[in-house]
Amino acid sequence: MTWALMVSSALATAVGVAAVLWQLTGKDRFYILPFCCALGSSALVNLLVKEPAAEAVAAAGSTRAEVAPASPLWFLAFALLLPPVSEEVVKALPALLPRVRARATRSWLRTGLALGCGFGVGETGFVGWVIVRADGHGPDLAGWCGYAMERAGASLGHGVMTALVLWGFAGRRRLLGLLAAVALHTVLNLVAFLDQLVPLPPMVVGLSFQAGMALLLGAFVLLKQAESREETAAGPPEQPTEGQGGRAP
C-alpha cells in the first residue's frame, strides 16, 4: 500500500461513514463532537494498551508476543480477547466528558454510534499507517475499493458495539452491556484471528464478513427498538409552562 492509497482510503472511509452517521443521528451537529473525540482512540489503545500488554504478558510467560501456530494456547486466548476488551473500554471513555455524557442520557444509541464510528475511522488511518511503515502486503489499486468498503463496514460495526456498551451504562446493567459488546466483538474477530493461524479459504473469509455485517445489523435493530421503548416509557418531553417562559395554550 502506498501513502497515497492509505490516505485516500482513510478519507473515503471517513466521508462514507460520516454520511451514514449524519443520517442515523438525525442530522444533529452535536454528534460531530464525539465523532472527532474518538478519532485518535485507535492509535491510543494500540500504542499504549494492546502492544505493551501483549509484550508484558508474553514476557511473563516466557513466550513471544505473536499469534502463530506455535504460540501457547493460553497466549492465543489472551490475544483473542485483548482487542475486544481494551477497545470496547477505550471507545466508551469519551462518554465521561460532561457534554457527551449529558447527551448520552438523551440518546445512548446515537452517542455510541458517533463514538464507535470515530474510533473506526481513526483505526482505518492507523492500520494503513502500520502497513505502509512495515512495507507489508496491502491492497493495490484494484483492491482499494474493497479495502475502503471493508473499513467502512468495520467502522459502523464499532459504532454498534459502543452503543451496546452505553446501553448497559444507561440502566442498571453496566457490566452486561460491556460483556455483550466484548462477546460480539470477539465473534466478529474470530475468523480473521483463525486465518492468522491456519490460512482459510478466501470464500470463508468473505462470507464471514457478510455474516458479521448481518449480525451487526440485527444488533442495531434491537438497540434501536430498545431505545424507542425507553423513550415511550419516559413519555413526551415536558412542555414549558407559562411561568417558565412558555405560552399558555
C-alpha positions as CSV (number, residue, x, y, z in Angstrom):
1,M,0.0,0.0,0.0
2,T,1.4,3.4,-0.9
3,W,0.9,6.5,1.1
4,A,-1.5,7.9,-1.5
5,L,-3.7,4.8,-1.3
6,M,-3.6,4.9,2.5
7,V,-4.6,8.5,2.8
8,S,-7.3,8.1,0.1
9,S,-8.8,5.0,1.7
10,A,-8.9,6.8,5.1
11,L,-10.6,9.8,3.6
12,A,-13.1,7.7,1.6
13,T,-13.9,5.8,4.7
14,A,-14.3,9.0,6.7
15,V,-16.6,10.5,4.2
16,G,-18.8,7.4,3.7
17,V,-19.1,6.7,7.5
18,A,-19.8,10.4,8.3
19,A,-22.6,10.5,5.7
20,V,-24.3,7.4,7.1
21,L,-23.8,8.6,10.7
22,W,-25.3,12.0,9.7
23,Q,-28.5,10.2,8.8
24,L,-28.5,7.9,11.7
25,T,-28.1,10.7,14.2
26,G,-30.9,12.8,12.7
27,K,-28.5,15.3,11.2
28,D,-27.7,16.6,14.7
29,R,-24.5,18.6,14.5
30,F,-23.7,17.8,18.2
31,Y,-22.6,14.3,17.3
32,I,-19.6,15.7,15.3
33,L,-18.0,16.3,18.8
34,P,-18.0,12.7,20.0
35,F,-17.1,11.5,16.5
36,C,-14.0,13.8,16.4
37,C,-13.1,12.9,20.1
38,A,-12.8,9.3,19.2
39,L,-10.6,9.6,16.1
40,G,-7.4,9.1,18.0
41,S,-8.7,6.3,20.2
42,S,-7.4,3.5,18.0
43,A,-3.9,4.7,18.0
44,L,-4.1,5.3,21.7
45,V,-5.3,1.8,22.6
46,N,-2.9,0.1,20.2
47,L,0.3,2.0,21.2
48,L,-0.4,2.5,24.9
49,V,-2.5,-0.5,25.9
50,K,-2.5,-3.5,23.5
51,E,1.1,-3.6,22.4
52,P,2.6,-3.1,26.0
53,A,0.1,-5.5,27.5
54,A,0.9,-8.2,24.9
55,E,4.6,-7.8,25.4
56,A,4.3,-7.8,29.2
57,V,2.2,-11.0,29.3
58,A,4.3,-12.8,26.7
59,A,7.5,-11.9,28.7
60,A,5.9,-13.1,31.9
61,G,5.0,-16.4,30.2
62,S,8.4,-16.7,28.5
63,T,6.9,-16.7,25.0
64,R,6.8,-14.4,22.0
65,A,4.1,-11.8,21.6
66,E,2.8,-13.2,18.3
67,V,-0.2,-15.1,17.0
68,A,1.3,-18.2,15.4
69,P,0.6,-21.9,15.4
70,A,3.5,-22.5,17.8
71,S,2.1,-20.0,20.3
72,P,0.9,-21.4,23.6
73,L,-2.9,-21.9,23.8
74,W,-3.2,-19.6,26.9
75,F,-1.5,-16.8,24.9
76,L,-3.7,-17.3,21.9
77,A,-6.8,-17.0,24.2
78,F,-5.3,-13.8,25.7
79,A,-4.5,-12.4,22.2
80,L,-8.1,-13.1,21.0
81,L,-9.7,-11.3,24.0
82,L,-7.2,-8.4,24.3
83,P,-8.5,-6.3,21.4
84,P,-12.3,-6.6,22.2
85,V,-11.8,-5.9,25.9
86,S,-9.4,-3.0,25.6
87,E,-11.1,-1.4,22.6
88,E,-14.6,-1.5,24.0
89,V,-13.4,0.2,27.2
90,V,-11.4,2.9,25.4
91,K,-14.1,3.6,22.8
92,A,-16.6,4.5,25.6
93,L,-14.2,6.7,27.6
94,P,-15.2,10.0,25.8
95,A,-18.7,9.4,27.1
96,L,-17.3,10.5,30.5
97,L,-16.9,14.1,29.2
98,P,-19.7,16.2,30.7
99,R,-21.2,17.3,27.4
100,V,-21.1,13.9,25.8
101,R,-22.4,12.2,29.0
102,A,-25.3,14.6,29.1
103,R,-26.2,13.8,25.5
104,A,-25.8,10.1,26.2
105,T,-28.6,10.3,28.8
106,R,-30.9,11.6,26.0
107,S,-29.7,9.1,23.3
108,W,-27.2,6.4,24.2
109,L,-27.7,4.9,20.8
110,R,-26.7,8.0,18.8
111,T,-23.8,8.8,21.1
112,G,-22.5,5.3,20.9
113,L,-22.7,5.3,17.2
114,A,-20.8,8.5,16.9
115,L,-18.0,7.4,19.3
116,G,-17.6,4.0,17.7
117,C,-17.6,5.3,14.2
118,G,-15.0,7.9,15.1
119,F,-12.8,5.1,16.5
120,G,-13.3,3.0,13.4
121,V,-12.3,5.8,11.0
122,G,-9.2,6.5,13.1
123,E,-8.5,2.8,13.0
124,T,-8.5,2.9,9.2
125,G,-5.8,5.5,9.2
126,F,-3.8,3.7,11.9
127,V,-3.9,0.3,10.2
128,G,-2.9,1.9,6.9
129,W,-0.1,3.8,8.5
130,V,1.2,0.5,10.1
131,I,1.0,-1.3,6.7
132,V,2.9,1.5,4.9
133,R,5.6,1.7,7.5
134,A,6.1,-2.0,7.5
135,D,6.1,-2.1,3.7
136,G,3.9,-5.1,4.1
137,H,1.3,-6.5,1.8
138,G,-1.7,-4.3,1.4
139,P,-4.4,-3.7,-1.2
140,D,-3.2,-2.4,-4.6
141,L,-5.2,0.0,-6.7
142,A,-7.5,-2.8,-7.8
143,G,-8.3,-3.9,-4.2
144,W,-8.5,-0.3,-2.9
145,C,-12.3,-0.1,-3.2
146,G,-12.8,-3.4,-1.4
147,Y,-10.5,-2.3,1.4
148,A,-12.2,1.0,1.9
149,M,-15.6,-0.7,2.0
150,E,-14.4,-3.2,4.5
151,R,-13.1,-0.5,6.7
152,A,-16.3,1.5,6.4
153,G,-18.3,-1.6,7.5
154,A,-15.9,-2.1,10.4
155,S,-16.3,1.5,11.5
156,L,-20.1,1.2,11.5
157,G,-19.7,-2.0,13.4
158,H,-17.6,-0.3,16.1
159,G,-20.5,2.2,16.4
160,V,-23.0,-0.5,17.1
161,M,-20.7,-2.2,19.7
162,T,-20.1,1.1,21.5
163,A,-23.8,1.8,21.5
164,L,-24.2,-1.6,23.2
165,V,-21.7,-0.5,25.9
166,L,-23.6,2.7,26.5
167,W,-26.9,0.8,26.6
168,G,-25.5,-1.0,29.6
169,F,-24.5,2.2,31.3
170,A,-27.9,3.8,30.6
171,G,-29.5,1.4,33.0
172,R,-28.7,-1.0,35.8
173,R,-26.8,-3.3,33.5
174,R,-23.4,-1.8,33.1
175,L,-21.4,-5.0,33.2
176,L,-23.9,-6.7,30.9
177,G,-23.6,-4.1,28.2
178,L,-19.8,-4.3,28.2
179,L,-19.7,-8.1,28.3
180,A,-22.2,-8.2,25.4
181,A,-20.1,-5.8,23.3
182,V,-16.9,-7.8,24.1
183,A,-18.6,-11.1,23.2
184,L,-19.9,-9.6,19.9
185,H,-16.5,-8.1,19.1
186,T,-14.8,-11.5,19.8
187,V,-17.2,-13.4,17.5
188,L,-16.6,-10.8,14.7
189,N,-12.8,-11.1,15.1
190,L,-12.7,-14.9,15.3
191,V,-12.4,-15.8,11.6
192,A,-9.6,-13.2,10.9
193,F,-7.9,-14.5,14.1
194,L,-8.0,-18.1,12.9
195,D,-6.8,-17.1,9.5
196,Q,-3.6,-16.0,11.1
197,L,-3.1,-19.5,12.5
198,V,-4.3,-21.6,9.6
199,P,-4.9,-19.9,6.2
200,L,-8.6,-20.2,5.5
201,P,-10.3,-20.3,2.0
202,P,-11.0,-16.8,0.7
203,M,-14.6,-17.7,0.4
204,V,-14.9,-18.4,4.1
205,V,-13.3,-15.1,5.0
206,G,-15.6,-13.2,2.6
207,L,-18.7,-15.0,3.9
208,S,-17.7,-14.3,7.5
209,F,-17.6,-10.5,6.7
210,Q,-21.1,-10.7,5.2
211,A,-22.4,-12.7,8.2
212,G,-20.8,-10.3,10.6
213,M,-22.4,-7.3,8.9
214,A,-25.8,-9.1,9.1
215,L,-25.2,-9.8,12.8
216,L,-24.3,-6.1,13.4
217,L,-27.5,-5.0,11.5
218,G,-29.6,-7.3,13.8
219,A,-27.9,-5.8,16.9
220,F,-28.5,-2.3,15.7
221,V,-32.2,-3.0,15.1
222,L,-32.6,-4.5,18.6
223,L,-30.8,-1.5,20.1
224,K,-33.0,1.0,18.2
225,Q,-36.1,-0.8,19.4
226,A,-34.8,-0.8,23.0
227,E,-34.2,3.0,22.9
228,S,-37.6,3.5,21.3
229,R,-39.2,1.6,24.2
230,E,-37.3,3.6,26.7
231,E,-38.5,6.9,25.1
232,T,-42.1,5.6,25.0
233,A,-41.9,4.6,28.7
234,A,-40.5,8.0,29.6
235,G,-43.3,9.8,27.9
236,P,-43.2,13.0,25.8
237,P,-40.7,15.7,26.9
238,E,-42.2,18.1,29.4
239,Q,-43.5,21.3,27.9
240,P,-42.6,24.6,29.5
241,T,-45.4,26.3,31.4
242,E,-46.3,30.0,31.1
243,G,-44.4,30.8,34.2
244,Q,-41.3,29.1,32.8
245,G,-41.2,31.2,29.7
246,G,-43.8,29.3,27.6
247,R,-47.1,30.5,26.4
248,A,-50.4,29.3,27.8
249,P,-52.4,27.2,25.5
